[in-house]
C-alpha cells in the first residue's frame, strides 16, 4: 500500500495539467502561546469528533484515529513515548489510507484478527471496511460487504438494509457475549432501540461473517419520547403519549458498555438539541436486556456532561493504563460547541467497573491552533518587522446556545526570515467580537490610504464588507479602527471573502470578494492609492466557479500572489480543493487558466481557505490552510521534480471506457471468470470509491476532475488515469 500511495502521488503530479508547485505537510514550525509550545499546532483543529483505537504503524502501541464530522476529516495520532511520558503526535501521512466517509465512524474488530475494522455511515445504513493492513504494506481497508449496506433479517427471511439515520451513531459491540459484534440502533420510525444480533458464530462457528437478524425490536424495554430526550423505562408501549406513533426527533447517539461490572451492556444516550447524556443501567441478561434505572446527569458522581450540542460518547484508553476512558464531543456538523468540544473523562476505576473523572473540555484542542468554527488565515506583516504574521478570522464560537462573537486571532512571527515561528498575540485582536457584526469574519489587508501601514477590509457572513483604518503608523503593531461599516453597500450574498491586490497594476489596490455561491466578484479601484473607490466590474472574475454538481454552494476563498511580476490566484472551495489560476495579467475580462485543479500534497478539508506566501525565503511558496473545523495546517513548498518516479506496471492490458466519463465506468479486457476489485483515488491518494466490479461502476457521486483507478484481478494490478467531466 505504501508503494501504491507513492505511485498515486507521483501520478498525480504528472496528471495535473501545468503542475509547477507541490507541497508537503510541515509540523516543525513552532507555535507558542506564552511560553507553552503547541505540539499539535498544525493538526487543523477539531469540532465534532468520533474517537477510536487503531494500529497505525504496527509498533505494538495502540494509536488513536479521530473522525471530525465537521469537514469530514481524518486525524490520525501516533502513540509515542517521550522520556516515559505519554505523548501523541499528529500523523497525517496515514490519512490517505482511510476511505472518504461522512457522518460517523466507529472502529471495531469484527473478525477477531486483532485489527480494528471501520464501521461507518452509508446511505440510510452501515458500511463496513475490513482492515487488511500489515507492517509491510501499511494500513489497507477493503469494503467487506457484498451489498451496498449492511443487511439484516427482520423475520421475513429476506435480508434488508439495517437502517441507521445519518444523524445517529449506533452502538456496536458483542452484546450477547458470543464473540461476534452486534448492533443496536433506533428504529426508522419508532422511539425504541432495535437489537440486531450477528449470527456468524451460530451459523458458521466463527465471527467473520456479517450476517444479522433482528433479535429484539425493543432492546432494554425502554422508550424515548418523540419530542424530547425523556426516557420511559420498563415499557415497550407504543402509546405512551399522544404523539408516540409519530416519527421521533432525528438524532440520537448510543454508546454501549458494561458500566457497573454485572456482565450486561449498559448504554449512554445523547440526543440532538440537548446537552446531557443519559446512562441506562441494564439489570437483565446478555440475551434479554432490561434497563431498570437512568442517570440523566451522567456521570452524576462527578461533573455531569454538559456540551452544546448533541453529545456523542466514545470509549478510548487515551492514557494507556489498561482501561478505557471517555471522550465526549458534539455529534452535529456545525452549530455546536467548537472551541471546547472534546471533553475528557479519565477512568480512575477499572475496565469492568469504570469511574469517570472529568479532566478538561479541550482535550487535544489545547495543543492546536484552534479558533472555533471556520478558520480564514491571512499571512501579513502587522507589526512592521518584515516578517509575515498569521491572522485568522473565524465563523464564530458557541455562546449561550448560538454561534456568535466572531473574531480574529493574531499570531506574530517571532522567528526569522528563514525560520518562521509564531506566538499568540491575541485571540481577539482588535476586539472584533465586541462589534455588532454577524458571524463569519474574513480579513484582507492592504495600504488603502497610502500612509505606509496596512488597513483592513473585513468580510462577514451576510455578504457585506467593512473598512478599518490602521492608526498605528508604519513600523508599529496594527491598531484597526472601524471607519466604514457596510462599505459602499456591497452585498455579495453570503460569506464575503475579500482579497486586496493591484490586479490591473495601475498603482492602487483592487478588491476581489469570494462568496458562498463559489464565484468571485471583482471591484476595480477607480480612485487612487490614497483615496480608494471600488467600482463593481463583474460577479464572475475569470469565470472561476468553485461549485460542483454535489456542492451547489462552492464557498470561494481567494488569495492573490504576485510571483515575479505575474499574478496567480489560489482559491479554496467547499468540495475541499484548492485551485491555482494564472493568465490573469491583462485578462481581467477574460477566462483565467486553471493551472491546477488540486494542488499536490494538500489534504482536502472542508471549506479550505488558503494563505499563500514564501515563509522561509527558499523561493518556493508555502501554504497555511484554514478549514471548517477552526484550525490551520502548514504546508511547505517542495519541488515535485526532486521526487523520483517509481516504475508503474508494464503495458496495460485493460482499458477504461468511457474516458472521460460522467455517470458510469466500465473496464475492457477483464477475464469473465475471475472477480475484480476496483478502487478510485483522488489526486491526493485518498480513496474515494471502491467495490467489486460487476460490469459497471457508478461514479455519479464523484466531482469532476482527474482520478486514479486501481484495478485488481487475480495477481495483476493496473493503475489508470480517469477524467470525470461534469
C-alpha positions as CSV (number, residue, x, y, z in Angstrom):
1,X,0.0,0.0,0.0
2,X,2.9,2.4,0.8
3,X,4.2,1.9,-2.7
4,X,0.8,2.4,-4.3
5,X,0.3,5.7,-2.4
6,X,3.7,6.8,-3.7
7,X,2.7,5.9,-7.2
8,X,-0.5,7.8,-6.8
9,X,1.4,10.8,-5.5
10,X,3.7,10.8,-8.5
11,X,1.0,10.0,-11.0
12,X,-1.0,12.9,-9.6
13,X,2.0,15.2,-10.2
14,X,2.2,14.1,-13.8
15,X,-1.6,14.2,-14.4
16,X,-2.2,17.7,-13.1
17,X,-2.0,19.9,-16.1
18,X,0.6,22.6,-15.8
19,X,1.8,21.4,-12.4
20,X,4.6,23.6,-11.1
21,X,4.0,23.6,-7.4
22,X,3.8,20.9,-4.8
23,X,3.5,20.9,-1.0
24,X,4.4,18.8,2.0
25,X,2.8,18.9,5.4
26,X,5.3,20.5,7.9
27,X,5.0,20.3,11.7
28,X,8.4,21.6,12.7
29,X,7.4,25.3,12.6
30,X,6.9,26.2,16.2
31,X,3.8,27.8,17.6
32,X,3.7,29.2,21.1
33,X,1.0,30.5,23.5
34,X,3.1,32.4,26.0
35,X,5.9,30.0,26.8
36,X,3.9,26.9,26.0
37,X,4.8,25.1,22.8
38,X,1.8,23.7,20.9
39,X,2.9,20.2,19.9
40,X,-0.1,19.6,17.6
41,X,-0.3,23.2,16.4
42,X,-0.9,22.4,12.7
43,X,-3.3,19.4,13.1
44,X,-6.2,21.6,11.8
45,X,-8.4,21.9,14.9
46,X,-11.4,19.9,16.0
47,X,-15.2,20.4,16.2
48,X,-17.4,17.3,16.2
49,X,-15.2,14.3,16.7
50,X,-15.5,10.5,16.9
51,X,-12.6,8.7,18.7
52,X,-11.4,5.1,18.2
53,X,-8.3,2.9,18.7
54,X,-6.2,1.6,15.8
55,X,-2.7,0.4,15.0
56,X,-1.3,3.0,12.6
57,X,2.4,2.0,12.4
58,X,2.4,-1.6,13.9
59,X,4.9,-0.7,16.6
60,X,2.9,-2.6,19.3
61,X,1.3,0.5,20.7
62,X,-2.4,1.3,20.1
63,X,-2.8,4.7,18.4
64,X,-5.8,7.0,18.0
65,X,-7.9,7.7,14.9
66,X,-10.3,10.7,15.1
67,X,-13.0,11.4,12.6
68,X,-14.2,15.0,12.6
69,X,-17.8,15.2,11.3
70,X,-17.2,18.9,10.6
71,X,-15.4,18.8,7.3
72,X,-15.3,15.0,7.1
73,X,-11.7,14.9,8.2
74,X,-9.5,12.1,9.5
75,X,-7.0,12.9,12.2
76,X,-4.5,10.1,13.0
77,X,-2.4,10.3,16.1
78,X,0.6,8.1,16.8
79,X,1.2,7.0,20.3
80,X,4.8,7.8,21.2
81,X,6.8,7.7,24.4
82,X,9.0,10.7,25.1
83,X,11.1,10.3,28.3
84,X,8.5,8.0,29.7
85,X,5.6,10.5,29.2
86,X,2.6,9.5,27.2
87,X,2.5,11.6,24.1
88,X,0.6,11.6,20.9
89,X,1.8,13.0,17.6
90,X,-0.4,14.1,14.7
91,X,0.4,11.8,11.8
92,X,-1.2,13.0,8.5
93,X,0.8,10.5,6.4
94,X,-1.8,7.9,7.3
95,X,-4.8,9.9,6.1
96,X,-4.7,8.6,2.6
97,X,-5.2,5.1,3.9
98,X,-8.7,5.8,5.2
99,X,-11.8,5.8,3.0
100,X,-13.7,9.0,2.3
101,X,-16.8,8.9,4.6
102,X,-19.3,11.1,6.2
103,X,-21.4,11.5,9.4
104,X,-19.9,8.9,11.8
105,X,-17.1,6.4,12.2
106,X,-16.6,3.5,14.7
107,X,-13.7,1.1,14.7
108,X,-14.4,-2.4,16.0
109,X,-12.6,-5.7,15.2
110,X,-15.4,-7.8,13.7
111,X,-13.3,-10.8,12.6
112,X,-11.1,-11.1,15.7
113,X,-7.9,-10.8,13.7
114,X,-6.5,-8.1,16.1
115,X,-7.1,-5.3,13.6
116,X,-9.7,-2.6,14.0
117,X,-12.2,-2.5,11.2
118,X,-14.1,0.6,10.1
119,X,-17.9,0.8,10.6
120,X,-19.3,4.0,9.1
121,X,-22.3,5.7,7.6
122,X,-23.6,4.9,4.1
123,X,-26.9,5.8,2.6
124,X,-29.5,5.0,5.3
125,X,-27.3,2.4,6.9
126,X,-23.9,1.0,7.8
127,X,-20.8,0.3,5.6
128,X,-18.0,-1.9,6.9
129,X,-14.4,-1.8,5.7
130,X,-12.1,-4.7,6.7
131,X,-8.7,-3.7,8.0
132,X,-6.3,-5.8,5.9
133,X,-3.2,-3.8,6.9
134,X,0.2,-5.3,7.9
135,X,3.6,-4.0,8.9
136,X,5.0,-4.4,5.3
137,X,2.2,-2.7,3.3
138,X,0.8,-0.4,6.0
139,X,-2.9,0.3,6.6
140,X,-5.3,-1.1,4.0
141,X,-9.1,-1.1,4.1
142,X,-11.3,-3.3,1.9
143,X,-15.0,-3.0,1.6
144,X,-16.3,-6.0,3.5
145,X,-19.8,-6.3,2.2
146,X,-21.4,-7.8,-0.9
147,X,-24.3,-5.4,-0.6
148,X,-24.4,-1.6,-0.6
149,X,-25.2,-1.5,3.1
150,X,-25.1,-4.0,6.0
151,X,-28.2,-6.1,5.7
152,X,-30.4,-7.8,8.4
153,X,-33.4,-10.1,8.6
154,X,-36.4,-8.6,10.3
155,X,-38.1,-12.0,10.5
156,X,-39.3,-12.3,6.9
157,X,-36.4,-14.4,5.7
158,X,-35.5,-11.6,3.2
159,X,-32.4,-9.5,4.1
160,X,-33.0,-5.8,4.0
161,X,-30.9,-2.7,4.9
162,X,-30.1,-2.4,8.6
163,X,-31.3,1.2,9.0
164,X,-29.3,3.8,10.8
165,X,-30.2,7.5,10.4
166,X,-27.5,9.7,9.1
167,X,-27.8,11.8,12.3
168,X,-27.3,8.9,14.7
169,X,-24.4,6.9,16.0
170,X,-25.3,3.2,16.5
171,X,-23.9,1.0,19.3
172,X,-21.6,-1.7,18.1
173,X,-20.3,-4.4,20.4
174,X,-20.6,-8.0,21.5
175,X,-23.8,-7.6,23.4
176,X,-24.7,-11.3,23.9
177,X,-21.1,-12.4,24.6
178,X,-20.8,-15.0,21.8
179,X,-17.7,-13.4,20.2
180,X,-19.1,-11.5,17.3
181,X,-20.3,-7.9,17.0
182,X,-23.9,-6.9,17.4
183,X,-25.7,-3.6,16.6
184,X,-28.2,-1.5,18.5
185,X,-29.8,1.4,16.8
186,X,-33.0,3.4,16.9
187,X,-35.8,2.1,14.6
188,X,-36.6,4.0,11.5
189,X,-39.9,5.5,12.8
190,X,-40.2,4.5,16.4
191,X,-38.8,5.6,19.7
192,X,-37.4,2.2,20.7
193,X,-34.0,0.7,20.1
194,X,-33.6,-2.3,17.9
195,X,-31.1,-5.1,18.7
196,X,-29.6,-6.8,15.6
197,X,-27.7,-9.9,16.6
198,X,-24.8,-11.2,14.5
199,X,-25.4,-14.8,13.5
200,X,-21.8,-15.6,12.4
201,X,-21.0,-17.8,15.4
202,X,-24.3,-19.6,15.4
203,X,-24.2,-20.3,11.7
204,X,-20.5,-20.8,11.0
205,X,-18.7,-21.1,14.3
206,X,-16.6,-18.0,13.7
207,X,-17.0,-14.3,13.9
208,X,-16.1,-13.0,10.5
209,X,-19.4,-13.2,8.6
210,X,-21.6,-10.1,8.8
211,X,-24.9,-11.9,8.9
212,X,-27.6,-10.2,11.1
213,X,-31.1,-10.7,12.2
214,X,-33.4,-8.7,14.4
215,X,-33.1,-10.1,17.9
216,X,-35.3,-7.6,19.7
217,X,-37.3,-4.6,18.4
218,X,-37.4,-3.0,21.9
219,X,-34.0,-3.7,23.3
220,X,-33.7,-2.8,27.0
221,X,-37.5,-2.4,27.4
222,X,-37.5,1.4,27.2
223,X,-38.9,4.1,25.0
224,X,-37.7,7.6,24.2
225,X,-40.2,10.5,23.9
226,X,-41.0,11.5,20.4
227,X,-40.4,15.2,21.2
228,X,-37.6,15.4,23.7
229,X,-35.0,13.1,25.4
230,X,-37.2,11.8,28.2
231,X,-36.8,8.0,28.7
232,X,-39.7,5.8,29.8
233,X,-38.4,2.6,31.5
234,X,-40.0,-0.8,31.7
235,X,-42.2,-0.4,28.7
236,X,-42.4,-1.1,25.0
237,X,-45.9,0.5,24.8
238,X,-46.3,2.4,21.5
239,X,-48.9,4.8,23.1
240,X,-47.0,6.4,25.9
241,X,-48.0,9.9,24.7
242,X,-50.4,11.3,22.2
243,X,-47.6,11.7,19.8
244,X,-45.9,8.4,20.3
245,X,-46.7,7.0,16.9
246,X,-45.1,9.9,15.2
247,X,-41.5,9.7,13.9
248,X,-39.2,10.6,16.7
249,X,-37.0,13.7,16.6
250,X,-34.0,12.9,14.4
251,X,-30.7,12.4,16.2
252,X,-29.5,10.1,18.9
253,X,-26.1,8.6,19.8
254,X,-25.8,5.2,21.5
255,X,-22.7,4.2,23.3
256,X,-22.8,0.7,24.9
257,X,-20.5,-0.7,27.6
258,X,-20.7,-2.6,30.8
259,X,-20.6,0.3,33.2
260,X,-21.1,-1.5,36.5
261,X,-19.4,-4.8,36.2
262,X,-22.5,-7.0,36.1
263,X,-21.7,-8.5,32.7
264,X,-24.5,-6.7,30.8
265,X,-24.2,-3.9,28.3
266,X,-25.5,-0.6,29.7
267,X,-25.9,2.3,27.4
268,X,-25.4,6.1,27.3
269,X,-27.7,8.1,25.1
270,X,-27.0,11.5,23.6
271,X,-29.8,13.5,21.9
272,X,-30.0,16.3,19.4
273,X,-30.8,19.7,20.8
274,X,-29.8,18.5,24.3
275,X,-26.5,18.9,26.2
276,X,-26.6,16.0,28.5
277,X,-26.0,12.3,28.5
278,X,-28.4,9.7,30.0
279,X,-27.0,6.4,31.3
280,X,-29.3,3.5,31.3
281,X,-28.5,0.6,33.6
282,X,-29.0,-2.9,32.3
283,X,-30.1,-5.4,35.0
284,X,-31.4,-8.0,32.6
285,X,-29.2,-10.6,30.9
286,X,-26.9,-10.5,27.9
287,X,-29.7,-12.1,25.8
288,X,-32.6,-10.1,27.3
289,X,-31.6,-6.6,28.2
290,X,-33.7,-4.7,30.8
291,X,-32.9,-1.0,31.6
292,X,-34.1,-0.5,35.2
293,X,-32.5,2.8,36.1
294,X,-31.4,6.0,34.4
295,X,-28.9,8.8,35.2
296,X,-29.8,11.8,33.1
297,X,-26.9,13.7,34.7
298,X,-24.3,11.2,33.7
299,X,-21.9,10.9,35.3
300,X,-23.8,12.1,38.4
301,X,-20.9,11.1,40.8
302,X,-18.6,13.6,39.1
303,X,-19.1,16.6,36.7
304,X,-22.1,15.7,34.5
305,X,-21.7,16.0,30.8
306,X,-22.9,19.4,29.5
307,X,-21.9,20.3,26.0
308,X,-23.5,22.2,23.2
309,X,-24.9,20.3,21.3
310,X,-25.9,16.6,20.9
311,X,-23.2,14.7,22.7
312,X,-21.6,11.6,21.4
313,X,-19.7,9.2,23.7
314,X,-16.5,7.4,22.8
315,X,-14.5,4.8,24.9
316,X,-10.8,5.0,24.3
317,X,-7.8,4.3,26.6
318,X,-6.0,7.6,26.0
319,X,-3.7,7.4,29.0
320,X,-2.7,3.7,28.3
321,X,-3.4,2.5,31.8
322,X,-5.3,-0.6,30.6
323,X,-8.9,0.8,30.9
324,X,-10.9,2.8,28.5
325,X,-11.6,6.4,29.3
326,X,-14.4,8.6,27.9
327,X,-14.3,11.3,25.3
328,X,-17.5,13.3,24.7
329,X,-17.9,15.5,21.6
330,X,-20.8,17.0,19.7
331,X,-22.3,14.8,17.0
332,X,-23.6,17.6,14.8
333,X,-22.0,19.3,11.8
334,X,-22.0,23.0,12.7
335,X,-23.9,25.0,15.3
336,X,-22.4,23.2,18.3
337,X,-19.6,23.9,20.8
338,X,-16.4,24.3,18.7
339,X,-13.7,25.8,20.9
340,X,-14.0,23.4,23.9
341,X,-15.6,20.4,22.2
342,X,-13.6,17.4,23.4
343,X,-14.5,16.6,27.0
344,X,-12.0,14.1,28.6
345,X,-13.1,11.9,31.5
346,X,-10.3,9.8,33.0
347,X,-11.3,6.3,34.1
348,X,-10.0,6.1,37.6
349,X,-11.8,2.9,38.1
350,X,-11.3,-0.3,36.1
351,X,-12.3,-1.6,32.7
352,X,-15.1,-3.7,34.1
353,X,-16.3,-1.1,36.6
354,X,-15.3,2.3,35.3
355,X,-15.3,5.5,37.4
356,X,-15.1,8.6,35.2
357,X,-13.3,11.7,36.5
358,X,-13.7,15.0,34.5
359,X,-10.3,16.4,33.4
360,X,-10.8,19.0,30.7
361,X,-13.1,20.2,27.9
362,X,-10.5,20.9,25.2
363,X,-8.6,17.6,25.0
364,X,-6.0,17.8,22.2
365,X,-7.6,21.1,21.1
366,X,-5.5,22.9,23.7
367,X,-2.4,21.7,21.8
368,X,-3.6,23.1,18.4
369,X,-4.1,26.4,16.7
370,X,-7.9,26.4,17.3
371,X,-10.2,29.4,16.7
372,X,-13.7,27.7,16.9
373,X,-15.8,27.2,13.8
374,X,-14.2,28.1,10.5
375,X,-10.6,29.4,10.1
376,X,-9.7,32.0,7.5
377,X,-6.0,32.7,7.6
378,X,-4.0,35.6,6.1
379,X,-0.2,36.0,6.0
380,X,0.6,39.6,6.6
381,X,3.2,41.8,8.4
382,X,1.1,43.5,11.0
383,X,3.9,44.8,13.3
384,X,6.3,46.2,10.7
385,X,9.2,43.8,11.3
386,X,9.3,42.5,7.7
387,X,8.1,39.0,8.9
388,X,4.8,37.6,7.8
389,X,2.4,37.2,10.8
390,X,-0.6,34.9,10.9
391,X,-4.0,36.5,11.3
392,X,-7.0,34.1,11.4
393,X,-10.6,35.2,11.1
394,X,-13.3,32.8,12.2
395,X,-17.0,32.0,11.7
396,X,-17.7,32.2,15.4
397,X,-17.8,30.4,18.7
398,X,-20.7,28.9,20.7
399,X,-22.2,31.3,23.3
400,X,-25.4,30.6,25.2
401,X,-26.7,28.1,22.6
402,X,-25.8,30.1,19.4
403,X,-22.8,30.7,17.3
404,X,-21.8,34.3,17.7
405,X,-19.0,36.7,18.6
406,X,-16.8,36.1,15.6
407,X,-13.2,37.4,16.0
408,X,-9.7,37.4,14.6
409,X,-6.7,35.7,16.3
410,X,-3.2,37.1,15.7
411,X,0.0,35.0,15.9
412,X,3.1,37.2,15.5
413,X,6.0,35.8,13.6
414,X,8.7,35.7,16.3
415,X,11.1,33.7,14.2
416,X,13.4,34.9,11.3
417,X,13.1,35.4,7.6
418,X,14.3,31.8,7.0
419,X,12.9,30.1,10.1
420,X,9.3,31.2,10.9
421,X,7.9,30.8,14.4
422,X,4.5,32.0,15.6
423,X,3.5,33.3,19.0
424,X,-0.1,34.1,20.0
425,X,-0.6,37.9,20.4
426,X,-4.3,37.9,20.9
427,X,-7.3,35.5,20.5
428,X,-9.5,38.6,19.7
429,X,-7.2,41.1,18.0
430,X,-8.8,44.5,17.7
431,X,-11.7,43.4,19.9
432,X,-13.8,42.4,16.8
433,X,-16.0,40.1,18.9
434,X,-17.5,43.2,20.6
435,X,-18.6,44.8,17.4
436,X,-22.2,44.2,16.1
437,X,-21.1,42.0,13.1
438,X,-22.8,38.8,12.0
439,X,-20.8,35.5,12.1
440,X,-18.1,34.7,9.6
441,X,-15.3,37.3,9.7
442,X,-12.8,37.0,6.9
443,X,-10.0,39.6,6.8
444,X,-7.9,41.1,4.0
445,X,-5.1,43.7,4.3
446,X,-3.5,46.4,2.3
447,X,-2.5,50.1,2.5
448,X,-5.7,51.8,1.3
449,X,-4.8,55.3,2.4
450,X,-1.1,55.3,1.3
451,X,0.2,56.2,4.8
452,X,2.7,53.3,4.9
453,X,0.7,50.9,7.1
454,X,-1.8,48.1,6.3
455,X,-5.5,48.8,6.6
456,X,-8.2,46.0,6.7
457,X,-11.2,45.1,4.7
458,X,-13.3,42.7,6.7
459,X,-15.9,40.4,5.1
460,X,-18.8,38.9,7.0
461,X,-21.3,36.0,6.7
462,X,-24.1,38.2,5.4
463,X,-22.0,39.2,2.4
464,X,-21.1,42.7,3.4
465,X,-17.6,44.2,3.9
466,X,-16.3,46.7,6.4
467,X,-13.3,49.2,6.2
468,X,-10.9,49.5,9.1
469,X,-8.2,52.2,9.1
470,X,-4.8,51.3,10.8
471,X,-4.0,54.3,13.0
472,X,-0.8,52.8,14.4
473,X,1.6,54.2,11.8
474,X,4.3,52.4,9.9
475,X,6.5,50.1,11.9
476,X,4.1,49.6,14.8
477,X,1.7,46.9,15.7
478,X,-1.5,47.5,13.8
479,X,-4.4,49.3,15.5
480,X,-7.6,48.8,13.5
481,X,-10.4,51.3,13.9
482,X,-13.7,50.8,12.2
483,X,-14.1,53.6,9.6
484,X,-16.9,52.5,7.4
485,X,-19.4,49.7,8.1
486,X,-21.1,48.1,5.1
487,X,-18.7,49.7,2.8
488,X,-20.4,51.2,-0.3
489,X,-23.4,49.0,0.4
490,X,-21.5,46.0,-1.1
491,X,-23.5,42.8,-0.7
492,X,-22.3,39.6,-2.4
493,X,-24.9,37.3,-0.8
494,X,-23.2,35.2,1.9
495,X,-19.7,34.6,3.3
496,X,-17.9,37.6,1.8
497,X,-14.2,36.6,1.4
498,X,-12.3,39.8,0.4
499,X,-8.8,39.9,-1.1
500,X,-6.9,43.1,-1.9
501,X,-4.5,43.2,-4.8
502,X,-3.5,45.5,-7.6
503,X,-4.8,43.2,-10.3
504,X,-4.7,45.8,-13.1
505,X,-1.3,47.1,-12.0
506,X,-2.3,50.8,-12.0
507,X,-0.8,51.5,-8.6
508,X,-3.8,51.1,-6.3
509,X,-5.4,48.1,-4.7
510,X,-8.5,46.5,-6.3
511,X,-10.9,44.3,-4.4
512,X,-12.0,40.7,-5.0
513,X,-14.7,39.1,-3.0
514,X,-15.4,35.4,-3.0
515,X,-18.7,34.2,-1.7
516,X,-20.8,31.2,-0.9
517,X,-22.1,30.5,-4.4
518,X,-18.5,29.8,-5.4
519,X,-17.7,32.7,-7.7
520,X,-15.6,35.9,-7.2
521,X,-16.8,39.5,-7.5
522,X,-14.3,42.0,-8.8
523,X,-14.3,45.7,-7.9
524,X,-11.8,47.9,-9.7
525,X,-10.3,50.7,-7.7
526,X,-11.2,53.7,-9.8
527,X,-9.9,56.1,-7.2
528,X,-6.3,56.4,-6.2
529,X,-3.7,54.8,-3.9
530,X,-4.6,57.3,-1.1
531,X,-8.4,57.5,-1.8
532,X,-10.0,54.3,-3.0
533,X,-13.2,54.0,-4.8
534,X,-14.3,50.4,-5.6
535,X,-16.4,50.1,-8.8
536,X,-18.1,46.8,-9.5
537,X,-16.9,45.1,-12.7
538,X,-18.1,41.5,-12.7
539,X,-19.6,38.9,-10.4
540,X,-17.6,36.1,-12.1
541,X,-13.9,37.1,-12.2
542,X,-12.0,34.9,-14.5
543,X,-15.1,32.6,-14.9
544,X,-14.0,30.9,-11.7
545,X,-16.7,28.7,-10.1
546,X,-15.9,26.5,-7.1
547,X,-19.3,24.9,-7.0
548,X,-19.9,21.4,-8.4
549,X,-22.9,19.2,-9.1
550,X,-22.7,17.9,-5.5
551,X,-21.7,21.2,-3.9
552,X,-24.0,23.9,-5.1
553,X,-22.5,26.3,-2.5
554,X,-18.9,26.5,-3.6
555,X,-17.6,28.9,-0.9
556,X,-14.8,30.6,-2.9
557,X,-11.8,31.8,-0.7
558,X,-9.4,33.7,-3.0
559,X,-5.7,34.6,-2.2
560,X,-3.7,36.5,-4.8
561,X,0.1,36.0,-5.1
562,X,2.5,38.1,-7.2
563,X,5.1,35.7,-8.5
564,X,7.9,37.6,-10.1
565,X,5.6,40.2,-11.7
566,X,2.9,37.7,-12.7
567,X,-0.4,37.3,-10.8
568,X,-1.5,33.9,-9.6
569,X,-4.8,33.3,-7.8
570,X,-5.2,30.4,-5.2
571,X,-8.9,29.7,-4.5
572,X,-10.2,27.3,-1.9
573,X,-13.7,25.8,-2.4
574,X,-16.3,23.8,-0.4
575,X,-15.6,20.4,-2.1
576,X,-12.1,20.5,-0.4
577,X,-9.9,21.5,-3.3
578,X,-7.6,24.4,-3.7
579,X,-7.2,25.5,-7.3
580,X,-4.4,27.7,-8.8
581,X,-5.2,30.1,-11.6
582,X,-3.0,32.1,-13.9
583,X,-3.3,34.0,-17.2
584,X,-4.6,36.9,-15.1
585,X,-2.5,39.9,-16.1
586,X,-4.1,41.9,-18.9
587,X,-7.0,39.4,-18.9
588,X,-9.3,40.7,-16.2
589,X,-12.3,40.5,-18.5
590,X,-11.4,37.1,-19.8
591,X,-11.2,33.5,-18.6
592,X,-8.4,32.6,-16.2
593,X,-6.5,29.4,-16.8
594,X,-6.9,26.8,-14.1
595,X,-3.3,25.6,-13.9
596,X,-4.0,23.1,-11.1
597,X,-7.4,21.7,-10.1
598,X,-5.9,20.0,-7.0
599,X,-2.6,21.2,-5.6
600,X,-0.4,18.2,-4.9
601,X,0.2,17.4,-1.3
602,X,-2.6,19.5,0.2
603,X,-5.0,17.4,2.3
604,X,-8.5,18.5,1.4
605,X,-10.5,19.6,4.4
606,X,-14.0,21.1,4.4
607,X,-14.1,24.6,3.0
608,X,-10.3,25.2,2.7
609,X,-9.1,28.8,2.9
610,X,-5.5,29.2,1.7
611,X,-3.0,31.8,2.8
612,X,0.0,31.6,0.3
613,X,3.5,33.1,0.7
614,X,7.1,32.2,0.8
615,X,7.6,31.9,4.6
616,X,11.2,30.7,4.7
617,X,12.9,32.5,1.9
618,X,13.6,29.4,-0.1
619,X,12.0,30.7,-3.3
620,X,9.0,28.4,-3.1
621,X,5.5,29.2,-2.0
622,X,4.2,27.8,1.3
623,X,0.6,27.4,2.3
624,X,-1.2,27.8,5.6
625,X,-4.6,26.2,5.0
626,X,-7.6,27.0,7.2
627,X,-10.6,24.7,7.4
628,X,-14.2,24.4,8.6
629,X,-13.0,22.8,11.9
630,X,-11.4,26.0,13.0
631,X,-7.8,25.0,12.6
632,X,-4.9,25.6,10.3
633,X,-2.3,23.4,8.6
634,X,1.2,24.3,7.4
635,X,2.4,23.0,4.1
636,X,5.9,23.8,2.9
637,X,6.6,24.2,-0.8
638,X,8.6,21.5,-2.4
639,X,10.0,20.8,-5.9
640,X,8.0,17.9,-7.5
641,X,10.9,17.3,-9.9
642,X,13.0,16.2,-6.9
643,X,10.8,13.2,-6.4
644,X,11.9,10.1,-8.2
645,X,9.1,8.3,-10.1
646,X,8.7,4.6,-9.4
647,X,8.1,2.2,-12.2
648,X,4.5,1.6,-13.0
649,X,3.2,-1.7,-14.2
650,X,4.1,-2.9,-17.7
651,X,1.9,-2.3,-20.8
652,X,-1.7,-2.1,-19.7
653,X,-4.0,-4.9,-20.6
654,X,-7.2,-3.3,-19.6
655,X,-8.9,-0.1,-20.7
656,X,-11.4,2.3,-19.0
657,X,-14.3,3.5,-21.0
658,X,-15.8,5.9,-21.5
659,X,-12.9,8.2,-20.6
660,X,-13.7,11.0,-20.0
661,X,-16.7,9.6,-18.1
662,X,-19.6,11.1,-16.3
663,X,-22.1,8.7,-14.7
664,X,-20.8,5.1,-15.1
665,X,-17.5,3.5,-15.8
666,X,-16.6,0.2,-17.5
667,X,-13.4,-1.8,-17.8
668,X,-12.5,-3.6,-21.0
669,X,-10.3,-6.7,-21.2
670,X,-11.1,-8.3,-17.9
671,X,-11.5,-12.0,-17.6
672,X,-15.1,-13.1,-17.1
673,X,-14.3,-15.9,-14.7
674,X,-12.3,-14.0,-12.1
675,X,-13.7,-11.4,-9.8
676,X,-12.1,-7.9,-10.0
677,X,-11.8,-5.2,-7.4
678,X,-11.9,-1.5,-8.4
679,X,-10.6,1.4,-6.2
680,X,-10.7,5.0,-7.2
681,X,-8.3,7.6,-5.7
682,X,-8.3,11.4,-6.0
683,X,-5.0,13.1,-6.8
684,X,-4.0,13.2,-3.1
685,X,-4.0,9.4,-2.9
686,X,-7.3,9.4,-0.9
687,X,-9.6,6.6,-1.6
688,X,-13.0,8.0,-2.8
689,X,-14.7,4.9,-4.1
690,X,-14.2,1.1,-4.0
691,X,-16.0,-2.1,-4.6
692,X,-16.3,-5.3,-6.5
693,X,-16.5,-4.7,-10.2
694,X,-19.7,-6.2,-11.7
695,X,-19.7,-5.0,-15.3
696,X,-20.1,-1.3,-14.5
697,X,-19.3,1.2,-11.7
698,X,-21.5,4.1,-10.6
699,X,-19.3,7.2,-10.4
700,X,-22.1,9.8,-10.4
701,X,-21.2,10.8,-6.9
702,X,-17.7,11.9,-7.7
703,X,-16.8,15.5,-8.5
704,X,-15.4,16.5,-11.9
705,X,-11.6,16.2,-12.2
706,X,-8.8,13.7,-12.6
707,X,-8.7,10.4,-10.6
708,X,-6.5,7.3,-10.5
709,X,-8.3,4.0,-10.9
710,X,-6.7,0.8,-9.4
711,X,-8.0,-2.4,-11.0
712,X,-7.1,-5.7,-9.3
713,X,-7.9,-9.1,-10.8
714,X,-6.1,-12.2,-9.6
715,X,-2.5,-11.3,-9.1
716,X,-2.5,-8.4,-11.6
717,X,-2.8,-4.8,-10.7
718,X,-3.1,-1.8,-13.0
719,X,-3.4,1.9,-12.3
720,X,-5.2,4.0,-14.9
721,X,-6.0,7.7,-15.2
722,X,-9.6,8.8,-15.4
723,X,-11.1,12.1,-16.2
724,X,-14.6,12.8,-14.9
725,X,-16.4,15.6,-16.6
726,X,-19.4,17.5,-15.1
